[in-house]
Amino acid sequence: MEHIFSYHHLREFTREVFIHMGCSLEHAALASEVLVSADLRGIDSHGIARLSGYVRLWEAKRINPRPNIRIIHETPSTAVVDGDAGLGLVVAPYAMEIAMQKAAAVGTGWVSVKNSNHFGIAGYHAMKALEQDMIGMAMTNASPLVAPTFSTERMLGTNPIAVAIPAKEQPAFVADFATTTAANGKLEILQRKNEEAPYGWIQDKNGNPSKNPHELKDGGALLPLGGDREHGSHKGYCLGAIVDIFSAVLSGANYGPWAPPFVSFLPLSPNPVGEGLGHFFGAMRVDAFRPADEFKSNMDTWISRFRNAEAIPGKKVLIPGDPEREMHQERLENGIPVIAPVVKDMKEVAAKFNLNF
Amino acid sequence: MEHIFSYHHLREFTREVFIHMGCSLEHAALASEVLVSADLRGIDSHGIARLSGYVRLWEAKRINPRPNIRIIHETPSTAVVDGDAGLGLVVAPYAMEIAMQKAAAVGTGWVSVKNSNHFGIAGYHAMKALEQDMIGMAMTNASPLVAPTFSTERMLGTNPIAVAIPAKEQPAFVADFATTTAANGKLEILQRKNEEAPYGWIQDKNGNPSKNPHELKDGGALLPLGGDREHGSHKGYCLGAIVDIFSAVLSGANYGPWAPPFVSFLPLSPNPVGEGLGHFFGAMRVDAFRPADEFKSNMDTWISRFRNAEAIPGKKVLIPGDPEREMHQERLENGIPVIAPVVKDMKEVAAKFNLNF
């Protein structure tokens, strides 16, 4: 059972909710655009499905609707931003904009952020750079759900990495992926359907391979990309660790197992090692390396060569970003399906703020 | 059957070989240090085992022993370096040094390199940054051996990524990994032993899973980290693609399936899309984000917290770089074992240049 909403309906509803949380009109408009971009791109776990979670974090006073977001340290190519406990959905665009300004001035810009919250999909922020012929990067740490290789403890988040690279005639290359075998959102789908997960996605509390999608409730963990040692899980662990360190140790946010949980019913660490959640953004001007037109023509060649690679019968080789771009078009035209439990959450939020639904 | 050599013996032999190839004394000393650092760290596939391959590339006139390595474009935080077909073992340190100089000046430095050759282990170059309290990064594209998700064609190299992050009392965090399930060197070990590979490492020429370590000779391919789509191979493909684009499209080197093969018996592409092989280096001054001492203390906490994470009985959670650092100590003290086929190659090289062995 699902309900189909238009993009504009979802975005307007979200905007109203953020306004009722006390956000400025400008912040509410931006935050709703960022949040619902996840639904448009088909990353349902990071869009409207999170809205009630943000409201609960705000009720728990873990989100400041009127943050004083500011640079606390900088050099010509770097900055650290304090998000003042604001919505990651507005802190991240602020920080990405600084990265791009620095890239415009000195070739590249790199911004580490502390004291923030969940920022939606990493891809949205990385793609901002495309408008200015820049390569964009975005990453974030997140609630600890992932066990490093050989660990039975959850030490890292699903810590996504997004990289957006402009092309000329071809659509841009947009990679946006969790550094785990499977994103938590995929596990949530199996939980709802009560279906088994493949081996390599999760382990139980003792570190044994498990197919039970509910394992995380019993002390189990998601696994780093690779799944197990023999298949390179130490590499997925490295990636998740690098994202954690760039996002949270460079900025002074909470890192590793201290990263604050997204769900408001879990307590914050009594001994935080930093402030809030951390992100990391990068922008590299293409013409800081070679003429943008030359680079983008080469990217066209790269993309068409890979798209036309010989493939397994019935399959084709995709370019990172292809599925999400097609979904964006499809959902913009035909609407966004929202599953019943999320519609129920939306109704509760609407009732709380006395909004039309 | 293997022979044990001292580090100094291997390094001196390698230095002599590079001198006889016509390298300057300075370049020969540097190249031998970089090459044999792989053996010290236990990455046997990238060290002395490659020496005869370099000699054959030089004989095929694909390596220029007296390169005019130079910056061809730059901004305050970026540069593109033309390696003039030199040994990657000397081109890469030159480029990494520029990245560090730029980081010293404006906070970060990013250098893309074209017209180079195999550069040894990525970790060596990334670790250079540690000496100056910088985070170091190094990556390179390589001979196409890897099939993207759903492809039956080999389109990418094993394209490694190295990231080195300084700590205070703790040893540095040093990640250095191929973006495939297993590095080619691991496959070579199975080939020599005639042992099967686990599923998820390789596919046959039709894209079917295979355990045959000799599959690459019959048109098979290595698989991106993740192994198959269900286990996230599209993420490993993204990583390999990003390394390829940063290293080769940003610089103007050959990218994707056009990357030149390391082995001299395979022909170069008749229609190259760039010059030589490409690399990418980055350096970020830690104090461009926050005081270095604060950062490094936090890294100590990060490292000790992860090292002491609850583990599967009989196992412990490692920090990236731990195994290589221990190997380095062990081999510096007790010597470096070299397998018989490599010793045979060394003897042939010695005979060619009339060197003592």
Interface residues (C-beta under 8 A of the other chain):
Chain A: H73 T75 P76 S77 T78 V80 V106 G107 T108 W110 S112 P148 T149 F150 S151 T152 E153 M155 V163 I165 F173 A175 F177 A178 T179 T180 T181 A182 P198 G200 W201 N206 G207 L225 G226 G227 E230 H231 G232 H234 K235 G236 Y237 C238 L239 A241 I242 D244 I245 V249 L250 S251 G252 Y255 G256 P257 V273 G274 M284 R285 V286 A288 F289 R290 E294 F295 N298 M299 T301 W302 R305 F306 A309 E310 A311 I312 K315 K316 V317 L318 P320
Chain B: H73 T75 P76 S77 T78 V80 V106 G107 T108 W110 S112 P148 T149 F150 S151 T152 E153 M155 V163 I165 F173 A175 F177 A178 T179 T180 T181 A182 P198 G200 W201 N206 G207 L225 G226 G227 E230 H231 G232 H234 K235 G236 Y237 C238 L239 A241 I242 D244 I245 V249 L250 S251 G252 Y255 G256 P257 V273 G274 M284 R285 V286 A288 F289 R290 E294 F295 N298 M299 T301 W302 R305 F306 A309 E310 A311 I312 K315 K316 V317 L318 P320
